[in-house]
Amino acid sequence: MDFLSELKWRGLFYDMVPGTDKFLAENTARGYIGFDPSSPSLGIGNLVQVMILRFFQLSGHQPVAVVGGATGMIGDPSGKSSERSLLSKEELESNKENFRKQLSKFLDFGKGGTSPILLDNYDWYRQMNVVDFLRDYGKHLTVNYMMGKESVKSRLETGISYTEFSYQLLQAYDYYWLYKHYGVRVQMGGSDQWGNITAGVELIRKLGGEEVYAVTCPLITKPDGGKFGKTEEGNIFLDAEMTSPYRFYQFWLNVSDEEAEKYIKIFTFLSHDEIDALIAEHRKAAHLRNLQKRLAREVTVMVHSERDYQAAVNASEILFGKATREMLASISEKDFLTVLEGIPVFNVPGAIFEKGIPLMEGLTAAAPVFHSKSELRRIIKEGGLSINKEKVPDEHLTLTHKDLLNDKYLLVQKGKKTYYLVVAE
């Protein structure tokens, strides 16, 4: 696999330092991407960078992932219209540990000479003297040079602190340190990182190093054009506690046809031929949304698991009439409530199910799903009442504790599309 050709085919190439293509074609390289732990979890925007590291590895090169324990204390101004809120050291430590676990899951550490290297840049700033740093490295990047970077220029009117202004010097030094100690000669990142990355290239040049290189990818944006940043509103996270597997699955399932064609290349390792075939088939019958379904499956299994994917599929069937009681029971309570968000809820004492309550009384008096018993009888007679996705055959049913899902819920369905949730407190 040729790395740059693969990026271009997948829509992951934006720009590069001249000569990068020749260098990668002629050498086995180490290349790095940094991940600042500004939130408790990586998000979709970071997943783009993880995919790039994997494609780099699959091309025969060695990926280096750097968790920004130091730079995360500062905050990257790139793409930001205002100053970041600084995190506490405790928050950063927790976030760093989460990032390490997630990166270890997505990168393949069983590949011998191309096995990834995972580092924390706090390790090389820990004992550093600020005067020495400014004397030895700060003098090599002029204020004029730093002011010319887009991440700074875009903030001149709204204001930028010296803390964030200095970020590009720290990232530049990261590149120099990695070059010096690990022989890293390629840095990769999003197009918004171009200024920070090229500052590193410039610093290494001024310190008498070899030629070093850089590759950037386009920013992958949300449907509204916004950035998939870890601290952005509406981001999709890789941590199941922050974005449930169901919501994660639904995100991919609901992307547009245009986005699905783009994302299937970016977020999966499917071959070119298979992707081309999927897109061609999808264009013949776009209403079936088979491309979105395959995309959702591939990414959900990769980020979570086959089991989580199947549970998300089961949860998705709740409101479309295909689920069974067994499927409902297999869904986590969190996903179950997420799917049913917004439907009418009736809270009733749990004790009535211990004793048993006649259906007619339970759904008219205890939980007034129906206005009257006559209405309820008519719906049952027409075959329009289901409880926990099972048809109710007659009006003489007694509701007991055994009928509750997770010892707590009754999902009542009237007709094809009207749902109610009864909660036993």
N, C-alpha and C positions, 0 to 999 in steps of 0.2 A: 504494500500500500504506500503510495506517495502522499505524504502528509498534507502538503499545500493543495494538491489536486483534490484530495478528499474533502478538505475544508471548502474549497470552491464549489464542488458539486453539491455539498450539503447546505450551502448558503451561509457558511460560517467564516468566510474570509472577507475582511474589510480593507486592511492595509498592511504593509510590512516595510521594514527598513531595507533599502536596496541591498541586494546580495544574499538575503535570507534564503531564497529558493536554491541558489547555487550551494550555499553552505550546507543546507540540510540534505541536498542530493549527494554530497560528497563525504558527509561525516555522520557518525552516530553521535547524537547530541544529547545534552541535558538541557531541559527547558522547564521554566517554572511559571506558576500562577499563584498570586497571593489571595488569601481569603481573610478579610478583617472580620473578627467575631462581634459585629455590631448588633446581633440579635441572637436568641438562643438556638436558632436553627438556620441551616442553609435554605435558600429559596430557589425558585425556578431559575432566576438569573444566574445563581451560582451553579446550578445543574448544567447550564450551557458550558461553563468553564470546566466542570468535571468531565463532560463529554469530550471537550477538546484535549484534555490531558490523556484520556483513554485512547483517542484517535492518534495522539502523539506516540503513545506506547505501542499501539498496534502497528504503527509505521516503523517500529524498530528502534525508537528513541526512548530515553529514560525521563519520565516526568518527575518533577519536584513540586510538591504542594506546600506552601508556606502559610501557616496560620499566623495572622498578624497580632500577636499578643502585645507588641509595642505600638505598632501603627494604629491598632484598634483603640488605644488610649487617646489618640489624637483626633482621628476622624477624617476621612477623605472628603474634600470639598467637591470632587468631580460630580457633575450632574445635580448638585444641590443648590437651591436658591437661597438657603439660609443656613446659619450655623447649626451643627449637630449638637444634641445634648450628650454630654460626656457620661460614660458609664462608670460605675464604681469598679474597683479592682475585683471585688467579689463577683459581680456580674460578668466581668470579662473572663475570669477564671472558669466560671461555670460554662459560659459560651464556648470558650476554647476547648474544653473537654468534649462538649457536644459535637463541635466541628471535627475534632480528631476522630471520633467514633464514626461520624457520617462519611468522612473522606476515606477512612479505612474500609468501609463497606463498599464504596463505589469503585475504588482503585484496586487493581489486581496485583497483589503482593507476592504472587507465586511465579514470577516471570524471570527469575535469574538476573541477568545483567540489565534488564529493563525494569526491574522491580522498583516501584515508586519510592521516593524519599520524602518523608513527612517531617517538616521542621516548624519551629516557632521563632519568629524574629525577635521576641523578647530575650532569647538566649544570647544574642550578640549585642544587645543594648544594655543588658542588665548591669554590667560593670563599667559602662562607658562614662567617661568624664565629659560633661557638656562643653567645656572650654576646648578640650582636645578635639572633640567632634567638629566644632565650628572652625577651629584653626586648620585642621587637616582636610576637611571635606567641604565645609560651607563656603570657603573662599573660591571654590572651583565653579560654582554656579552663581552668576551675577544676578542682582535684583532685576535688571532689565530682561534677562533671559527668563527668569521665573515669572515675571509679570506678563510675558507674552503667551503663557499657557492659557488655554481656554478655560480651564477650571478656576483660574484666578481672574481672568478678564471678565468672565460672566458674573463675578461677585463684587466687582469694584463699586457699583452703584449701591447695592444693598449692604455691602460691608463684609469684610473677611478678617478674622482674627489672625494674629501672627502664628497662633497654634496651627490653624488649618493651612495658612500660607506655607508653613514649613513642611507640610506633608510630602510634597514632591521631593524634597531633599532626603527625607527618610526613605522613601521608596527607591530613590536613586541609589542611596547607600546600600539598601537591601540587595539590589542587583550587583553592585560592586562586591559586597561581602560574599554572595553566592558564587560569583565568578572566581573570586580569589580562593575560596575554601572548597568549593565543590566543582569548579570548572563549568559552571552554568553559562551558556553563551546565547541562550534564547529566552526572552520573556514574552509571555502571551497574556492577553486580557481583552476586555471589551474596548470598543472604540473610544469610550469616554476616558480610558486610561492612557491614551496615546501620549499626552503631555508628561505624565508621570514616568511612563516607560522610556520615552526618548531622553528624559532627564538622566536616567540611569545609563543609557548608552553614551551620553555626553560626559558624564562623570568618569566612566571607565576609560574613555578616550583621553581625557585630560590627565588621568592618573597613570597613563602609559600602558594601558592594557591592550590586549588583542582586539580585533574587530568583534563586536557582539551584535546581536540581531533581535528583531522583535516582530511579532505578528499580532494583529488585532482582529476581532470579529465584530460584526454589527451588533448593536444592542437589540435584544429580543424584547419587544414591547407588548403590553396588554392590548386587548381589543380597542381600548379608548386612547391608545397611543402612549400611555404612561409607562414608566420604567418598572421592571420587575425587581425593584430593590428590596433588600431585607427589611428596611425600615419604612417602606412605602405602604400606603393604605391598600388593602385588598390583595396583598401578596399571597402566593401559594407556597407554603413551606413544605419541606421534606419530612419534618418531624410529625408523627401521627397525632401527637397531642395538640399541636398548633393548627394543623390542617388534617382532619380525619381522612383515612383512606377513601371513604365515600365521597367527601367533597373533592378530594384530589382527583379521583376517577371522574367525577362529574365535570370538573373543569375541562379535561381533555375531551370528554364525550360531547361537550357543547360548543367546541370551537367551530368556527365557520369552515366552509369547504376550502377556502383559500388558505386559512391558517393551518388546517389539517395537512394540506399538501406541503406546507413549509415545515411544520413541526415533525412530521414523520421522518424527515431527513435529519433534523437536528437532534431529536431526543431518542432515537433508536439506533441499534446497530444492525438493522436489517440491511441486506445487500442492495446494491443499486438495482439489480434486475427485479428483485422482489418489490422494492418500493415503486419502481416504474410500473410494474404490473398492477399493484394495488391502486395507484393513481388512475391508470387507464380504466380499470374496472369500475372505480368509483365514479368517474365522469360519465359512464354509461347509465348509472342508476344512482345518482347522488342522493335521492330521497331515502335510500336504505341506510345511508350514513355508515357504510361498512369501513370506510377509511378512518372515521372518528372512533369507531369501536375497536379497530385494531390498534390505533394509536393509544387509546386509553388503556387497553390491555397491556401493551408492551411497557409503557412507562410506569403504570401502577405496579406491575410485577417487579420491575427493576428497582423501584424506589421502596416498595413495601414487601409484598410477597404474593405468591399465587393464591394463598388462602385469603389474604386481604382483598385481592382482586375479585375473587368469587363472592365474598361477602358484600362487596360494593355492588356487584351485578345483582345479587339477591335483593339488596336494599333498594336498588333502582326499580325493581319489579313491583314494589309494594303498591305504588299508585297506578300501575298499568294493568292490574288484574291477573298477572301471571304468577304471582308469588303463592306459596303454600304456607301452611302453619309451620312446617318444618323449616322453611326458608326464613320465616320471621324469627323463629327461635334462634337461628344461627347468627343473626345480626347483633352487633353490639348495641347496647342501650343508647349510646351516644349517637350512632348512625341512625338508629330507629327513630329517635326524637328529631334528628336533623331532617330526615325525609318528611316527617309529618309536621314540620314547623308551619304554623299558621292555621292548622285545622282546629275546629272547636274542641275544647277539652272540658270534660266533666270530672270533678274530683268527688269521690264517694268514700265513705268509711270502709276500710278493708274488712271489717268484721262481718259485713253482710255476705261476703263470699265464703267466709268460714261456715256460716250457718246455711248458706244457699238461699238464693232469691229467685223467684219466678221471673222468667224473661220479660213478661208483660209489665211487671212492676218495675223491674230493674231498668228498662229503657224508656219508661214514661215518668216514673216518680223519682227513683233514686238518682238516675242520670237522664234528664228529660231530652233524650235524643229525638223522641217522637212527641208530638203534641197530644196524642190521644192513643188509647189502646186500639181503637178502630182503624186509625191510620197504620199502626204497626201490623195489625192483622192483615190489612190489604197488601202491604208491602211483602209480607211473608208469603201470602197466597200467590202473589205474582212472581215469586222467586227472586225478590230484589234485596233480601237481607243476608248479609254475611258477617260472621264474627270470626276474627283472626283468619280471614280468607277462606272460611268454610261456610257453605250455604246452610242456612237455618231452615230445616224442613217443615217445622210446625211451631205453633205458638206455645206448646206445653213444656218447652225446655226450661230447666232450672240452671241458673248460672252459679257455679261454685268456684272455689279456689283453683281447681284443676283447669279451669278455662282461661286463667290469667297467663299472659306471656311474661316471663321473668318475674313471676309472682306479683305482678303489679298492673299489667295493662290489658285492656280489651280494645281491639281495633274493630270498630263497627263501621260497616260499609252499607250505604243505602243506594241501590242502583249501581251504575258503573263508575261514577266519579265522585260521589259525595261520601266523605269520611268524617268520623268522629272518634275521639280517643277518650276512653273511660279509664281513669287512674284510681287505683285502690290505695288509699293513703294508710 
